[in-house]
Amino acid sequence: MKPGLVIVGASLAGLRSAEAARMHGFHGSITVVGEEPDWPYERPELSKGFLSRHLDGPHPGPGALDPADLELRRATFGPDDQIEWLLGHRAEKLDVENHEVVLDRGKSLPFSMAVVVATGASARRMPAFEKQTGTHVLRSLADARSLRSDLVPGARLVVVGAGFIGCEVAASAVRRGVEVTIVEPLAQPLVRGLGPELGGHIVELHRRHGVTVKLGTSIVEVVGDVRPEEVVCSDGERIPVDVVVFGVGAEPNTAWLSGSGLTLENGVVCDEYCRAAPDVTAVGDVSRFFHAGTTH
Ligand SMILES: Cc1cc2nc3c(=O)[nH]c(=O)nc-3n(C[C@H](O)[C@H](O)[C@H](O)COP(=O)(O)OP(=O)(O)OC[C@H]3O[C@@H](n4cnc5c(N)ncnc54)[C@H](O)[C@@H]3O)c2cc1C
């Protein structure tokens, strides 16, 4: 039987959409499709408690977290809540007119009523600088596991970008005994979000904790055959390095929607109710919804 509602993306927005449908009296069947194999988890912790956990020894640092601690709690709707979770499956295409989502390996998932697009965002990549093992981005639990295993005490880390993710990774890495340098092309960190004054305080805070912060500098090369060995900066400095993290923003996951007829402009463009088209709603980081209080 066709599910009434298909939700694509099994993270915060997908989980909460399924719960909201039930709470608002939707009794039909719901299928949630998610590319990641893990149960929806607290992504914000990946750069904080999860990353600052000490690698060795029986006693993790204060605030340290394991993957099981990250799982998002789910409201229960009785034994028969008819929410099916298709984890580890990627949606490849949306056919709005025929009410169908096409999954990986060509499997068709038709729905009778509506689809919710909750596919979030991915870390922006810098492929020219990501050739060696030991270069990372941070968006998923898999990314965080891989990065955490590289952040051993004494390792030398360069964080490219002093946005929220870059600043949080730097702070967590320092707690693990890693030697950290942040390289940021702008004159202050987080300047777009917080302005120059708060940015200045954040630089001071990092420096007090032993982080080297290079502002107004970009990277021009990551040298190394197998692992990164040096980061070459635009001011000519060559920073010896073992690990590089790129924290240079995120991009909405809309590639699978190309050809769907939805308006895709840095996200799925929606009205003030997150409606993208008849029977199609987009929520969370992938949604670019109209808000009367803003101009974008
Ligand atoms: C390290 C880090 C720290 C953060 N810290 C904070 C914070 O402190 N405060 C804050 O407010 N926000 C923070 N955020 C942002 C917050 O995590 C996001 O706003 C939130 O996760 C958005 O939820 P979402 O469900 O819309 O998208 P996502 O969490 O991105 O989930 C989208 C899901 O859809 C899946 N997916 C994508 N494409 C497909 C497809 N084609 N088929 C099937 N599944 C697909 C993805 O694999 C993913 O599981 C942080 C993010 C990160 C990465």
The ligand as an SDF file (V2000), in Angstrom:
LIG
                    3D

 53 58  0  0  0  0  0  0  0  0999 V2000
   28.7960   20.5530   13.4350 C   0  0  0  0  0  0  0  0  0  0  0  0
   27.5050   21.3060   13.4510 C   0  0  0  0  0  0  0  0  0  0  0  0
   27.1780   22.0910   14.5510 C   0  0  0  0  0  0  0  0  0  0  0  0
   25.9640   22.7910   14.5730 C   0  0  0  0  0  0  0  0  0  0  0  0
   25.6720   23.5430   15.6710 N   0  0  0  0  0  0  0  0  0  0  0  0
   24.4900   24.1800   15.7240 C   0  0  0  0  0  0  0  0  0  0  0  0
   24.1300   24.9450   16.8690 C   0  0  0  0  0  0  0  0  0  0  0  0
   24.8890   25.0440   17.8390 O   0  0  0  0  0  0  0  0  0  0  0  0
   22.9080   25.5750   16.8790 N   0  0  0  0  0  0  0  0  0  0  0  0
   22.0540   25.4590   15.8110 C   0  0  0  0  0  0  0  0  0  0  0  0
   20.9510   26.0390   15.8660 O   0  0  0  0  0  0  0  0  0  0  0  0
   22.3650   24.7410   14.7200 N   0  0  0  0  0  0  0  0  0  0  0  0
   23.5520   24.1110   14.6480 C   0  0  0  0  0  0  0  0  0  0  0  0
   23.8690   23.3860   13.5280 N   0  0  0  0  0  0  0  0  0  0  0  0
   22.9050   23.3330   12.4200 C   0  0  0  0  0  0  0  0  0  0  0  0
   21.8410   22.2590   12.6680 C   0  0  0  0  0  0  0  0  0  0  0  0
   22.4700   21.0240   12.8990 O   0  0  0  0  0  0  0  0  0  0  0  0
   20.9420   22.1960   11.4530 C   0  0  0  0  0  0  0  0  0  0  0  0
   20.2540   23.4290   11.3840 O   0  0  0  0  0  0  0  0  0  0  0  0
   19.9550   21.0400   11.5260 C   0  0  0  0  0  0  0  0  0  0  0  0
   20.6290   19.8070   11.5830 O   0  0  0  0  0  0  0  0  0  0  0  0
   19.0490   21.0790   10.2900 C   0  0  0  0  0  0  0  0  0  0  0  0
   18.2300   19.9500   10.2970 O   0  0  0  0  0  0  0  0  0  0  0  0
   17.6140   19.3820    8.9460 P   0  0  0  0  0  0  0  0  0  0  0  0
   16.8620   18.1490    9.3610 O   0  0  0  0  0  0  0  0  0  0  0  0
   16.9350   20.4540    8.2060 O   0  0  0  0  0  0  0  0  0  0  0  0
   18.8640   18.9800    8.0250 O   0  0  0  0  0  0  0  0  0  0  0  0
   20.0740   18.0010    8.2660 P   0  0  0  0  0  0  0  0  0  0  0  0
   20.3380   17.8500    9.7320 O   0  0  0  0  0  0  0  0  0  0  0  0
   21.1500   18.4500    7.3620 O   0  0  0  0  0  0  0  0  0  0  0  0
   19.5180   16.5920    7.7760 O   0  0  0  0  0  0  0  0  0  0  0  0
   19.2000   16.3100    6.4510 C   0  0  0  0  0  0  0  0  0  0  0  0
   19.2020   14.7940    6.3060 C   0  0  0  0  0  0  0  0  0  0  0  0
   18.7480   14.4680    5.0000 O   0  0  0  0  0  0  0  0  0  0  0  0
   19.5840   13.4700    4.4500 C   0  0  0  0  0  0  0  0  0  0  0  0
   19.5470   13.5610    2.9890 N   0  0  0  0  0  0  0  0  0  0  0  0
   20.1100   14.4990    2.1960 C   0  0  0  0  0  0  0  0  0  0  0  0
   19.8390   14.2440    0.8930 N   0  0  0  0  0  0  0  0  0  0  0  0
   19.0880   13.1200    0.8890 C   0  0  0  0  0  0  0  0  0  0  0  0
   18.4850   12.3520   -0.1440 C   0  0  0  0  0  0  0  0  0  0  0  0
   18.5900   12.7200   -1.4320 N   0  0  0  0  0  0  0  0  0  0  0  0
   17.7970   11.2390    0.1820 N   0  0  0  0  0  0  0  0  0  0  0  0
   17.6630   10.8610    1.4910 C   0  0  0  0  0  0  0  0  0  0  0  0
   18.2040   11.5500    2.5180 N   0  0  0  0  0  0  0  0  0  0  0  0
   18.8990   12.6730    2.2170 C   0  0  0  0  0  0  0  0  0  0  0  0
   20.9430   13.7990    5.0210 C   0  0  0  0  0  0  0  0  0  0  0  0
   21.8020   12.6660    4.9360 O   0  0  0  0  0  0  0  0  0  0  0  0
   20.5870   14.1940    6.4400 C   0  0  0  0  0  0  0  0  0  0  0  0
   20.5500   13.0770    7.2900 O   0  0  0  0  0  0  0  0  0  0  0  0
   25.0640   22.6960   13.4790 C   0  0  0  0  0  0  0  0  0  0  0  0
   25.4240   21.9130   12.3650 C   0  0  0  0  0  0  0  0  0  0  0  0
   26.6070   21.2200   12.3520 C   0  0  0  0  0  0  0  0  0  0  0  0
   26.9640   20.3780   11.1590 C   0  0  0  0  0  0  0  0  0  0  0  0
  1  2  1  0
  2  3  1  0
  2 52  2  0
  3  4  2  0
  4  5  1  0
  4 50  1  0
  5  6  2  0
  6  7  1  0
  6 13  1  0
  7  8  2  0
  7  9  1  0
  9 10  1  0
 10 11  2  0
 10 12  1  0
 12 13  2  0
 13 14  1  0
 14 15  1  0
 14 50  1  0
 15 16  1  0
 16 17  1  0
 16 18  1  0
 18 19  1  0
 18 20  1  0
 20 21  1  0
 20 22  1  0
 22 23  1  0
 23 24  1  0
 24 25  2  0
 24 26  1  0
 24 27  1  0
 27 28  1  0
 28 29  2  0
 28 30  1  0
 28 31  1  0
 31 32  1  0
 32 33  1  0
 33 34  1  0
 33 48  1  0
 34 35  1  0
 35 36  1  0
 35 46  1  0
 36 37  1  0
 36 45  1  0
 37 38  2  0
 38 39  1  0
 39 40  1  0
 39 45  2  0
 40 41  1  0
 40 42  2  0
 42 43  1  0
 43 44  2  0
 44 45  1  0
 46 47  1  0
 46 48  1  0
 48 49  1  0
 50 51  2  0
 51 52  1  0
 52 53  1  0
M  END
$$$$
